[in-house]
Every structure is written in C-alpha cells, then in structure tokens.
C-alpha cells in the first residue's frame, strides 16, 4: 500500500486549514469531488438563473432585442474566453499545493492577477471603438445592431472587473475553496436580477439597461474579491510584495496551460459567431432560437461544468503529489457519473423541449425552430460531458494543447465548414446546421478519448504494468 504524504510535516505555520483540506482530498477523492463540485454547480446555477432572467426581461422587448443580446453575447463570451487564461493559474496552484510548495502557489496567484489586470485594461481601451463593426461582422442588422452596439459598449467598460474576478475565482478554486466564489457570485447575481427590470423597464433604458445591471454586478464581485484577498487576507495564498516580481518561469507555467485554454474558448466563441452568420440567412427567429436553445443547454450541462471544474483542481493536486492511482480513480468516477446524467437529461429534453423554450418567449416561430435544435442537441449531451471532463483532466496534468487541438478540429475543421456546405452550397435547410454540430461532436469525442488514454498512461511514476482504472480498454460505461 502506498503511503499518503503528510502535508502537515511541511506546512508553514498558519496553513493548518489547507493542510487538513489536502489530507481530506487525498483520503477521500470521490467525496472531495462531490464537495467541491456542489458549490460550483450552485454558483453556475445562479449564473444561469441570471442568464435566464436576463433573457426573459429582454425577451419581452421583442425578437430584435433577443437577437441583439444574442449577437452581443458572442463578444461577451469572447471576453470570458480570454479570461480563461486563468485556468492555467488554477492548474499551477493545485499542482504546487500537491507538491507541498506554498511559495510556488503564492507566485502563481500573484501572476494570475497581473495577467488578468493587464488583459482587462487592454479590452477596456480597445473594445468600445469597434463594437458596431464587430456586430456587423456576425450579421447583425438594423435595430438588432443598434441595440447590440449600445449593449456591448457598456459591457466593455467592465472588462477590467471581469478579468480580475476571473483570476480571483481561479485562485480560490485552485486552492480548493469553491464556496467563497459561490457566495460572491450569489450576491452579485441576485443584485443583477433585481436591477434588470428596474433599469430595463422602470427607467426605460431597454436593452442597454440589462448591460448596466451586469456592470453593477461585476463591480460588486470585484469589491468582494478584493476585500477577501487583500483586506481580510482570508485565502491560503499570500500576496506579499516579493511574489509580484514578474517571473518568466511562472508566467510560462501559467500560460502554457492558460493560453490553449483561452484559445479553446475563443475558438468556441468564434464558432458561435460563425453560426450566427450562417443562421442569419434564415432570419432573426433562427438566431433567436439558437440563442434560447443555448440557454437551455447551459442548464443541462451545469453538473458537467461543476464536476469538470472541481476535477481540474483535484487532478492537479494528485498529480503534484505523484499519486497517479488517485488521478485514474477520480477521472473514471467523474466520467461515469456525468455520462449517466447526460443520458437522462438528453431523454428529458428530447421528450419535453417546448416547456423550456416557453420560459423565454411565446413566439411560435422561435419555439418551432428551438424545439428542433434541442432534439438534435439531446444526442450531443453525452459527448459534451465526456469532452468537458477529459479537457479538464488534461489541464490538471499541465497539458493545455489537447483541448485546443480538439476544439479547433471540432469547430474550425468540421462543424462550421459542414454547416456552411450544407446550407450555402447544398441548400439542405436549417436542420442541417444541427446535424453538422452532431457530426463534429462525434469526431471530437473520439480524439478526446484517445488523447486522454495516452496521457493517463504516461503519467510519471507509473510502472509499465500498472493499469489505469476505468481506462484500460474503453470509455467507462454510462452508469455509476
């Protein structure tokens, strides 16, 4: 039996809480995954609730308003994509803690904030002048473009806040604290939901009112994270002055995972813009249906996001502690459960798509197109579940490129070209776009499985005869 390393022997004074947490992570992997995942799910659930509420309030302004927020949302997602560079910090912090290197974790945290602040300032100054042109590129027209431009310009004001918040969240998640980000998100999102109808209807600001409500929520999150990290100093990591000295070694350790993660999200964002452009030939209703269907997808994939985000931290800690057995064990456990859940959710959506869409709109055209979209997507949920988990496992191992290559293949080489071919060349109609998405999912799932299997086999310290739990022959069966 392999003896578990004692973090208590090497921990500095005052770090007892994280020491106990690390011991629990090592002794109870499955329980730790659940404990870390649940707050993330709650937080994402609250964020999705905001997204749903925001779209409900905006949806009452008409189809052009829905399309405007959908178009502009592509670029908001683009900023979120860039902020995903902080995933590299989450991975590095987890690995440094697993290797009993608190100084390394501190440097990673300080550099994460440096990167986030720099990117936020860049978007603040460059985003607003080109808002209208960016929307024109993705097919926005007339009123949808006017409202979307106003919406985007306001959101770009909050870019520094968005990037600082993303970096802070990754720091806390990397050290195993998933509760604090949820509390902060809950408060800011609740405020956002309250402010939406006030700004949109009571003050008569319309679509820009939704953006102002979001900006206020970002500011509240920023103040909360700043107070937690720098005023109360309640996190495990330290932000003492020496750790802020730029180090190319630390930056590279973050960016070699963070840049591919960010580019992966960017490609997904660009893919969404391309689909908006492709769908625009079918009218505003098609774009609106795609946007509303995406909101439903967010609800379905919520558990997968929670599990995979927690999985990154745990895999990083186990990898840093040289526990290949625990990496295999927790990876297999997470994939089995999420595949099982994805099949159940897919069946639910396939049978009952309409009630989910009626939450947002009563437009029969939008609902009709949205129903078709959701019924196709029901078959994609198991592939999404596996893809999310495999990508986060690889990032936890310090490997950023696999997710980038897989996503690039799925979006740029398969789904977008096929959707264009089906609709613009072969004239196959709107449903062919959803078919292209499914076909790309099959390709990316196969690549993900093969890459994950090879990577788990090559973890340092594993003996040639040591099997990988759950990955010795095939994808784990879709049941716990």
N, C-alpha and C positions, 0 to 999 in steps of 0.2 A: 504494500500500500504506500502511495506517495505521500510524504508528509507535507502538510499545508504550511506555507511560510507564515511566520508570525510577524505581522506588521507592527505589533506592539513593541518589539525589541528595537526597532529602528525609528519609530515615530518621534518627532520632536515634541517638547512639552507644549501642551495646549491643543494638540491634534487628536485627543482621545476619541472625539466623536467620529471623525472619519476613519480612525483605526478600527473602531467597533463596526462601522459600516462595511469596511473592506473585509473584515473577518466574516461577517454575515454573507457577503457576496460570494466568498469562497466556499463556505459551508453549505449554502442553500441556493444554488443557481436558479432553479425554477421559481422558488418563492421570491427571490430577488427580482427576477424578470417581471413577475406579476406586480410586485410592489412598486417598481419603477415605471411600469407601463401604465398603470391605472391613473396616476396624476397627469401623465402626458395625454392620455385619452380624454380625461376630463377637460384639460386645457384646450385640446384641439376641438372637443365637442362644443365648448363655449365659443371658440373662434368660429366654428361652423355655424353655430346659432346666430352669431353676429352676421355672418355672411348671408345666411338665410333671411334674417330680419332686414338687413340692408337691401337685399334684392326684393323683398316683399314691399318695403316702403317705396323703393324706386319703381317697382313694377306697376304701382298704382298710377304712375305718371304716364304710362303708355309704352308701346313697343319700342319707340325711338329711344326712350330713356333706358330701357333694358339693354338695347343694343349698344348705347353709349357706354354704359358701365362695363359691359362685356368686352368691348373693344379696348377701353382704357385699362380694364383689369389685366389684359395681356402684358401691359408695361409695368403695372404694379407687381405682377408675378415675375417680371424680368428683374426688378429690383430685389425681390425676395431671392431670386436665383443667384444674383451676385452675392447677396449676404450669406449664401450657403457656404462661402469660403470658410466661415466659422466652424463648419463641420470638421475641418482639419484640426482646429484647436480642441474640439471635444474629444476627438480621437487621441490626440497627443497627450492631453491632460489625463485621460483614462489610462493610457499606457504608462505614463510616468508615475502615476499613483500605484499602479500594479507593480511597477519595478521598484517601489519604495524610494522615489526620487522627488521629494516635495519641491526642491528648488527648480527642477525641470518643469513641474506643473505650474509654479508661480510665473516663470518666464513665458510659458505658453499662454497663460491668461492675459498677461500684460500686452503681449504681442497681438493677441486676438483683438483687444480693444484698439490698439494702434491701427491695425488693418481696417477695422470697422469704421473708425472715425475718418480715416483718410478717404475711404470709398464713399461715405456719406456726404462729405464736403464736395467731392467730385460730382456726384449726381445732383447735388443742390444747385451748383452753378451751371451745369451743362443740360439739365433736363428741361427746364421751362422754355428756353428759346425754340426748341424743336418739337414741342408737344403736338402741334397741329400737323406738321409734316409726318410725324411718326404715325399718327392715326390715319392719315391719307394712304400711307403705305399698306396698311392692313385692310383697306377697303371701306373705311368709314365715310359716310356721305351726309350732306345736308344737315338736318337737325341733330342726328346722332354724332356728327363730327363736332358741331358747335358745343354741345353739352359735354362730350367726351374730352374736348380740349380744356375746358374750364375745370373739369374734374381732375385731369392729370396735372395741371399746373399747380393746383393746391397740394396734391399728394407729393410732388417733388419738393415742396417746402419742408416736408417731414423726412426727407431722405437721411439726414444725419441721425435723427432719432431712431429710424428704422434699423439702421446698421448697428448703432450702439446697442439697441435692445437685442438684436440677433446674436451679437457677440457675447453679451452678458448671459443670455439664455444658454448658449453653448458651454460657457464656462461652468455654470452651475450644474448642467446636465452631465458634463464630463466628470465632475467630482461626485456624481451620484445623487445630487439634490434635484429632484424633479418636482417637489412640492412648491418651492418658492416661486418658480416661473408660473405655475398654475395660479397661485394666489394673485400675482401681479396681473396676469392675463385676465383673470376673472373680474377684477375691479375695473380695469381699463375697458374691457369689452362691454361690461354692464353699463358703464358710462356712455360708451358709443351707441348702444342700443337705445338708451334713454334720449340721447341728443339727436338721433336720426330724425324722428318725427318733429321735434322742435325746430331743427334747422331747415328740414325739407318743406314742412307744411306750415307750421306756426309762423316762422319768419319769412316763408315764401321764397327760400333760396333754391328750391328744386334740386336737381342733380348735384350742383356744387355744394349744397348743404350736407349731402352724405359725405363728401370729401372732407369738409371742415370737421365733421363729427369724428372721422377717422384720425385726423390730425391731432385733435384734442386728446384722443385715446393714446396715441403714440407718445405725446408729451407726458401724460400721466405715467405710462410704463417707464419712460426714461427716468423720471424723478424717483420712481420706486426702486429701480435697479441701482441708480447712483447712490441712493441712501443706503441700500443694503450692502453694497460693495465697498463704499468709501466713507460713509458716515458711521454706520453701525459696525462695519468690518466683520460681518457675520458669516462670510464664506470661509471655506477651508483655505483657499489660495490667498496669498499675500500680495499686495500691490506696492511693496516698498520700492523706493526710488531706484535702486540698482537693477531691478528686474525690467525697468522701462528702457534700459540701454539697448538700442537695436542690435540684434544678433542675426547675421545671415543664416547661421546654422538653425536657429529656432524658427526663423521665418520660412526657411525651406522645408523644415519638418511639418509646419502647418500647411504651407501652400502646396506641397506635393500631394496632399490629400484634398485640401480645400479647393484648389483651382479646378481639378477634374470634377469635384462635386458641384462647384459653381457652374462650370461649363455644361455639366449634365442638366442642371435646372434651366440654364439659358437655352439649351437646345430644345428642351420641352416647351419653354416659353415661345421660342421662335416657331416651333411646330404648331403651337396654338394659334399664333398669328397667321401662319400659312393656311391653316384650316379655316380661319375666319375669312381669309381672302378667297379660298376655294368655295366656301359656303355662301359668300356674298352674292353669287350669281343666282341663288335661289331665293334671295330677298331677305329682308330684316327678320322675318319669322324663323328662318333656318338658323341664323346666327343666334337669335334669342333662345331657340330650342336647344342649341348646343351649349349655350351659357347656363341655362337652367338645368339641363341634364348633368352638366359638370358639378353643379351644386349638390345634386343627389348623389353623384359619385363620391363627393367629399364625405358625405355621411357614411356611405358604405365602407370606404377604406379607412375610416377613423381608427378601428382597432389595429389595422395593419401599420399605420403610422406610429401609434403608441408603442407597439411591440418592437418594431424595427428601430425606432429611435433609442429605446432602452437597450436593445440588443447591441447597438454600436458601443455604448459605454461598457457593458459587461464583457463583450468580446475583447475590447481594448485592454481592460483590466486583467482578464485571464491571460491574454497574450503577453502582456507586460510581466506577469508573474510566472511565465513559462509553463502554463497549465493548458497544454493542447487538449487534454482529455475534457476539460470543462468547456473549452471553445466548441468542441464537437457536440457535447451534450446539450448545451444551451441552444446551439444553432438548430439541431434536429428538433428539439422541443418546440421552438418558436415556429418553425416552418410547418410542422404537423398541425398545430393548433390553428394557425392562420389559414391554411388550406381548407381545413374543415369549416371554419367560419365563412370563408369566401363562397363555398358551395351553397351554404344555407342562405346567405344574403343574395346570391345570384338568383336562386329559385324564387325568393320573395319578390325581387324587383321584376323578374320576368312575368310573374303572375299578376302583380298589382302595381303597374307603373303609374297609372293615372293619378291616384291619390297623392303621390309625392309631387307631381307636377302642379296639381291644383292648389297646392300651398302657395305657389308663386303667382299664378296667372289663371284667368278663365278664358283666355284667347284660344278658340278651338284649333286654329291653325298651328299655333305654337305647341299645344298639347299633343296634337296628332303627330307632329314631327318628333317631339320629345319622347313619346311612347316608343316609337321605332328605334330611336337611339338607345334608350335604356334596355330594350330587349336584346339588342346586339351586345351591349356592354355587359350584360349579365354573364355572358360566357368569358368575358375578359377578366373578371374579378380574381379567379384563382391565379391567373398569370401575373396580375398586379401584386397580389400578396407575396408570391414567390420572388418576384423581382425586387420588391422593396426590402425584404429580408436579406436576400443574397447580396444586394448592394451595400447594405449597412454592415453586414458581416465582413465583407471585404474591406470596407473603410475602417472598421475596427482593427483589422490586421495591418493597417497603414497602407492599403492599396487603393489609390484613388482612380487609376486609369480604367479598371474594368467597367465601372458604371458609366464612364464617359464613352467608351467604345461601344458598349451595348446600347446605350440610349441613342448615340449617333446613328448606329445601324438601324435601330427601330424607327426613328423619326425621319432622318435625312435620307436614308437609303431605301426604306421600304414604305412606310405609311404615307408620307407626303407625296413622293413620286407616284405611288399607286393611286392615291386619291385623285391626283391631277390627271393621270392617264384614264382612269375610269370615268371621270366627269367631263373633262375638256376634250379628250380625244375620242373615247369610245361612246360618250353620251349615255352612260349607264344610269344616271339619276342619283338622287341624294343618298339613298341607302348604300350605294357603293362606297361612300366615304367611310361609313361604319365598318363595312367589310374590310377595307384597307387597314383600318385600325386593328381589327382582329388578326389579320394575317401577320401584321408586324409584331403583335404580341406573341404569336407562336414562335417566330424566329428568335426574338429576344429572350424568351424563356429557355429555349434550348441552349443558347450561348451562355446564359447566366448559370445554368446548371453545370455545364462543362467547366466553366471558369471557376466556379465555387468548389467543385470537386477537386480540381487540380490544386487550388490554393490551400485547401484544408490538408491535403496530402503532404504539402511541402512546408508545413509549419516547423520551424527549427525545434529540435529536441525530440521529435517523433522518431521512433525506431521504425525501420522498414517493415517490420512485421506487425506494427501496431495499427489496427483498423480504425476507421473513423466511424463513430456511432451515427447511424442514420444515413450515411453517405457512402457506404461500402459498395453499393450496387446500383441504386436508383433513387429517384426523388422519394422522400418519405410518403407513405400513403396518406390520403386526405382525411385522417381521423386521429384523435389523440391517443 
